[in-house]
Amino acid sequence: MGDNFLNGSIPKGLFGLPELSQVELQDNLLTGEFPATDKIAVNLGQISLSNNKLSGSLPPSIGKFSGVQKLLLDGNKFSGPIPPEIGKLQQLSKMDFSSNKFSGPIAPEISQCKLLTFVDLSRNELSGAIPTEITGMRILNYLNVSRNHLVGNIPASIATMQSLTSVDFSYNNLTGLVPGTGQFSYFNYTSFLGNPDLCGPYLGPCKDGDANGTHQAHVKGPLSASLKLLLVISLLVCSIAFAVAAIIKARSLKKASESRAWKLTAFQRLDFAVDDILDCLKEDNIIGKGGAGIVYKGVMPNGDQVAVKRLPAMSRGSSHDHGFNAEIQTLGRIRHRHIVRLLGFCSNHETNLLVYEYMPNGSLVQWVRKMTDSNKEGVLKVLDPRLPSVPLHEVMHVFYVAILCVEEQAIERPTMREVVQILTEIPKPPSSKQGDSTIIDSSAQSATNLDSPIATTKDQKDHQQPPPPQSPPPDLLSI
């Protein structure tokens, strides 16, 4: 029910509702006093009455709220002393009584609330000394007693409160030396402003009239100066180390950036840039892999399809391309209707990318296998028509070796030694009644399986005749 325009007073029986667990009436226009009640809901854990117009003193029955964990009364007009019964709230973890008109001393019974982590008593009319009992709250991490009328010294035992990370003693009438050790070394000097009679490391030397302060100042003064000097030196060393590390990092980043800088060399007029090519290098775009690299399919911004071949990375630190650029320049100038055009290539100091026209009908190997269908007639379909007089048995033999060399599984491919041996052992041409078979006179013969391109049947052997004299056929390997 918070953040509304509710007015009037708080009903007396509100806190006694059996199932009540939270009361949130903050930011309304409520008036009247905090209701005194004998019956408190067992499960009541939070009371938030912040920013209303409530007034009067807190009743002693406040001590019956033993299960309340948060008691927020800030921004009202409560007055009178803080009742000692507040110490009975053993489950209290947050207590905010700021911006009221509470008067009198700070109730030392507050220290009995051992679970308190947050205490704000600022902007009231509290007087007297800060009770030393508060140092017994071992898990307190926030203490604000600013803008009151507190007097006396700040308890030196606060230095032992290791959980206390934020304090505010400003704008009171506190006097004496502010210790510079323990937890006080973590506090900011703004926490002590507005107390003219305070002195110490944050606020300057103590007055001569303060004997205790003078003695302490002489003892602590040189130590404080030494600590400050040590701190300055430490910061200077850290700054230098940070600057050196930053320079080294910047140089390494610059070097890495240069190594990753891509250069595009175009052999055609291109309507795309390096970034468009690099966008193609995704796992989903892979259309082929092999020992020579990985091939990706890509679509450029203008709709053109390209094939990007990523060559294996060059060795680190190598500045020599072993003639790669010169060879690519030569390939880029090749123009043939049967050769897929090399559009360009991208390179940096580590990787080379070749950009080709995309042929949508599969790879050349797939096309050849489909066209030949492992028979002689199919082989004749894919041969260059400019080789009419090459002996057919040589063609079949070389073609058979070529098919072996492009097997999909690397383990099924012959080694270079085996390839050389097979090619150097091309068998003699089989003889028949018609003489040696060539590509032209064999185009109409029946299909022969590629698995045995040089095999002859028994019938052929029986009818074998000496071949007529003719000029030696051209060397297929040299062609």
N, C-alpha and C positions, 0 to 999 in steps of 0.2 A: 504493500500500500504506500510505498515511498514515492516521492516526486509527484505529489498531488496538491490539492488545496484544502486538505482536511483541517478543520479548526475545532475549537473546544478542548476539553481536557481528556486525558487518558482514562478510560473506564477502570474502576477499581478492580474488577474481577478479571481483567484481561490477562494478567500474568498467571492466573490460576487455571486457565483452560486446560483440560486434561491432555489433549493431544498437541498442545502448542510446542513448537520446536524453535521458531524464529519470530521475532517481532521487528519488522522493518517499517518504521514510520518516519524515516528521514525525509528532509526537504518538504515539510508541510507547514501549516500555520497553527500548530498545537500550542495551547497555553496551559496554565495551571502548574501543579507540582508533580513530582515523581510519586506515584501512588504507593502508599504504605500498605502492604498486604502480608497476610500470614500464610496464604496458600500459594505455592509456586509450582508450576508445571514441572514434572520430573524431567522431561526431555528438552526443556528450554535451554538452548545453547547460545543464542545470540540476541542481543537487544541493541537496536540501532535507532536512536532518537535524534540524530544529528540535524542541525540547522532547522530548529523550530524556535518557539518563543517560551519554552518552559522555564520556570523560575522556582525559587524556594531552595531549601536545603535538602540534601539526600537523607532519607529516613534511615534509622538503624536497621530496619528490615532489609536493607540492601544486602546484608550479610547472609540472607537466606537463599540468595541466588547462587548456591554452591556449585551448580552444574554449568553456569554460564561461562562461555569461552571468550566471547567478545562483548565488551560493554562500551558502546560508543555514544557519548553524551555531548560531543563537541558542538560549538555554534549555538549555544543556548544562553540562558541568563541565570543558571544555577548559582547559588551563593552559599555562604557559610563554610564551615570546615569540611574537609573530606573525612567522613566518619571512619573511626578505627575498625568498624566491622567489615570494612572492605578487605581486610586481611583474611576473611573466611572464604573468599572466592578462590578455592584451591585449584580450580580448573581454568582460571582466567589466563589467557595468553595475550590479549590485546586490550589495552585500556586507554581510551582517548577522552580526556576531560578538558581539552583545549578550548580557548575562546569562550570562557564563562567568567563568573565573578567569585570563584572559590577563594576563600581567605584562610588565614591561619597557617600553621606550619604544615609541611608535607607529612602526612601520616606515616610514621615509620612502619606501621603494620603492613604497608604495601609490600614490604620485603618478604612477607610470609607467603605471598603468591609466587611460589617457586617456578611456575610454568610461564611467567610473564616474559615475553620477548619484545614487546612494544609498549612504551609508556610515554604519553604526551600530556603534560600539564602546563603547556605554554599559554601565554596570554590570559593569565588570571591575576589574582591579587594575593598570591601566596607570599608568606613571609617566614622569617626564621632561617635556620641553617639547613643545608642539605643533609639529611640523615645518613650517617655512615652505614646504617643497616642495609642500604640498597646494594652494597657490595656483596651481599649474600645471594643475590639473584644471579645465578651462575650462567643462565642461558639468555639473559637480557642482551639484546643487540641494538636497541634504539632507545635513547633517553633524551627528552626535550623538556627543559624547565625554563626556557627563555621567557623574557618579558614578564617577570614577576618582581617581587621585592625581596628576594633572598639575600641573605648576608652571610658573613663568615668565609672560611676557607673552603675550597673544593677538596673533598676527602682524597687524600693521597692514595688510599687503598683502592680507588677506582682503577689505578694502574694495573691491578691484578685481575681485572675482569676481562678475560681473554676473548669472550664472545662479544663484547661491546665494541661496535665498529662505528657508531654514529652518536654524537652527543651535541647538545646545544645549551650552553650556560649563558648565552648572550643577554645583554640588557637587564642586568640585575645590579645588586650592590655588593658583589662578592669581592673579597680582598685576599691578599697574600700571593704566594708563589704557585704558579701552575707547574706541576712536575713535567719533566721532559723525558721521562722514561716509561717503560711498559706500554700500556695501551695509549697513553697520552701522545706517544710519538706518531700515532696514526691519525690524530685529530687535527683538523684544520684550524688556523688561527681565527677564522670567522666564528668559531664556536665560542669564543671568549670575548668578543667585542662588546662594547657598552658597559664594561666594568672598569672604571678608571683606576681602581686600586689593585687590580690584578697585575702581576708581573711574571716574568719568566722568559723562556726561549722564544715564545711567540710574540710577546708584548713588550719586550725591553727589560732593562734592569729594574730591580725593586728600589723603592725609595730608601734613603739612609735611615729614616725613622723606624723602619721595619727591621728589627735586629735579626729576626729569623730569616727574613727575606734577603737581607744583606749577606749574611753568612752563606746562605744557600747559593746566592748569585755568584759569590766569589768561587765557590766550589764548582758550580755547574757551568759558569760562564766560559772558561777555557775549554771545558769538555764539549760544550755546545758548539763553540767555534771550530774545534777540531772535527767534530762530526760534520759540520757544514762544509768544511774544506774537503773532507774525505768524500762527501756526497758529490761535490762539484767535480772533483777529480774522476770519480767513478762515472759520472754522467759524460764527462769529456772523453774518457776512454771508450765508453759504449758508443758514443757518437762517431768516433773515428772508426771503430770496428764496423759499425753499421754502414758508414760511407764506403769503406773499402769493399765490404760485401756487396753493396749495391753496384759499385763500379764493375766488379768481377761478374756479377749477374747480368748487368747490361751488356757487357762484351760478349758473354756466352749467348745471350739472346740474339744479339746482332749477328753473330756468326751462324747460329742456327737458322735465323731468318734468311740469311744469304744462301745457305745451303738448300733451303726449301724454296727459293725463288724460282719460278718456272719461266721458261722461255719458249715461245711458240714460233716455229718456222713453218710457213705455209707455202705449199706448192701450187695451190689453186686460190681463187678468190673465195674467202671464207666469210660467212655471216655469223660466226660465233667466236667466242674468246676462250682463253685458257680455263677460266672458271667453269664454263659450260662443259668442257671436256672432263675436268676433274670431278664434276657432279656425276659423271657416268660410272665412276669407280666404286660401285656398290655391290655387295654380295648378291643381291637379287638380279643384277644385270649381267652376271657371268654367263657366257654362252659357250665357253670352251677353255680347257686348261691343257697344258703340255709342258714339255721340258723347255720350250722356247718362251714361255710366258703364259699370261692369262688374257683372255679376250673378253671384252665387255661390249654389250650393245647399248647404244645411247641415242637419245632423241634430242636434237638441238632446238633452240627456241623457235627457229623458223620451220620446224617440222621435219627437217632432213634427218635421216637415220645414218648413223656411222658405227663402225666397229673400232674399238680402241684396244690396241694390244699393248699390254704392260710387260715390258721386258724385265728380266731378273735384275735386281739391284746391283750396281757396280760396287766394287770393293771400296771400303771407306779409305779416304785419304788419297785415292788415285785421281790424278789430274789428267791422265792420258786416256783418250777414248778409243785408242787402237784402230783408228780409221773409221769409226762408226759414222761420224758426221759426213765424211766424204762419200761413204757408201750410200747413206740415206739421200744425200743430194742427187746422186746418180739415179736412184730408184724414183725419186720424185719427178725426174724429167722423162720417165718412160711413159709413152702413150700407146696403148694397144687395146683394141676392142675386146680382146679376150682376157685382159688383165685388170683386176680391180685396182682402181686408182689409189695411190697414196696421197691423201689430201695434205698431210703435214705431219709434224711430230713435235711433241713437247718434251722438254728435258730440264732437269736441274742437276745438281752435283751428285745425285744418288740414283735417279730413276729416269728411264726413257719411255715415252708413250708414242706409239705409232697410230695415226688416225687414218683409217681406210674408209672407202665407200662400203656401205653395208649391202651384202648380197643375201636376200631373204630366203634363198632356196637351200640353205644348209651349207656345210663346208664342201670344199673341193673333193675331199676323200669320200664323203657321203655321196656326192653326185657321181663320181666315177664308179663306185661300187653299185649304185643303182643302175647306171647305164650299161655296165658290162655284164652284170648278173652272172659273173664267174664263167663266161663262155666266150668262145672265139669270136662269134658274131658281135658280141657286145664290145670286145676289145677293138674290133675294126671300126666301130662307131666313134670311138673317142680318139683315134689316132690322127695325127696331122696328115692331111691329104697330100702334103708335099713330099711324103716318103713312100712313093708307089712301088719302088723296086727293092725295098728292104726285105730280106728273107723273113717269112712269117714266124719261123721257129725262133729266130732271135727276138722278134718283137714280143712273142708270148713269154719267152724266158725272162726278158728284162721287165716286162709288165708284172710278171709273177713276183719278182724280187721287189719291185716297187710297192706292190700290195702288202708284202710282208713288212716292209719298213714303216708302214703307216698303220700297223695294228694298234687298236685302242689301248691294249695293255702293253706296257713297256717290256714286260718279261717275254712277250711273244715276238718281239722285234729282234732281228738278227744283229749281231755286232758288226762293226765295220770290217773286221777281219773276215767274218763269214760272208759279208756282202761281196768283198773283193774276190774271195774264193769262188763264190757262185758265178760271178760275172766272168771270171777267167776260164771257167769250165763250161762254156756254152757248147752244147753237143753239136755234132755234125748234122747237117740238114738231112731229114729223111728223104729217101728217093721214092718216086712213084712213076707211073706210066706217063703222066703229064709233065714230069720234070720237077724241078725245085718249085715249092710253093712260095709265092710272094703275096703281098697285101692285096694286090689287084685281083689275081686269079684265085684268091682264097676267100673272097667276100661272099661267095655263094655256097661254100662248103658247109657241112653240118657243124654244129657247136661242139667244142671240145672243152672239157673241164679244166679249170686253171690249176687244180691241185696237181696235175701231171701234164704240164704244157709240152713236154717233149716225148711223151709216150706214143708208141706205134703199135698197131694191132698185128697179130700173127699173119692175117691175110695180106697186110701191106708188105710184110717181110717176104712173103712167098712170091709176090709179083714185083719185087724190087728190080729196077733196071738201071744201068749206069746212066748217070745224068749227062745230057748233051753238053758239049763245051760251051762256055759262056764267060763273059767278063766277071771278075769277082765282085760280089755285092759290096755296097758301101758299108763301112764300119759303123754300126748303130751307136756304139759307145761314143765315137767321135762326134756323131751327129747330135 
